[in-house]
Amino acid sequence: MRSTPIDSEAAQAYSGTPRQTPATPPKGASGSALVVIGVVVLLGLVLWGLLG
């Protein structure tokens, strides 16, 4: 089987610039806010089950 070489730049092994350190994700309160909302909902369901 014969194949023809691909000469496009996109076919190169790696054409981007290397990074020394990975990008850090932005710090925010969205994760902890979801935990608080989840705990409040869980407590509400427990109280509804006990009192209802």
N, C-alpha and C positions, 0 to 999 in steps of 0.2 A: 504494500500500500504506500502510495506516495502522497505527500501533502505539500502545498505551497506555503512558504513562510508568510506570516502576517506582519505587515510593516506599519500598522497603525500605532499611534502612541498609547492608545487604550489597551493594547495587547501586551504591553511591556509588563515585566514581573511586578514592579512597584514604581509608581510615578509620582507619589505624593511626598511631602516633606515629613521626615520622621519627627516624632515628639519624644522628648526625654521623659516627661512625666505625664500621666493621663490627666485629662481635665477633671477638676473637682466639681461635683454637682452643687448647685446653689443651695445655700442653707435657708431653710424656711420652717415655719411652724405648721405646715400643712399636715405632716405626719402625726405630730403630737395632737393636733386638733381632731384628727380622725379617731385617734385612740380615745380621747375624752368623750367624743360623741358616741362611740361604741359602748363605752362603760355606762354612760347615762342611759342609753337605750336598753342595755342589759339589765341595769338596776330597775328601770321602769317595768320591764317585762316580769322580773321576779316579784316586784311589789304587786303588780296586777294579778299575778298568779296566786299570791298569798292572800290578798284582800278580796279577790273576786270570786 
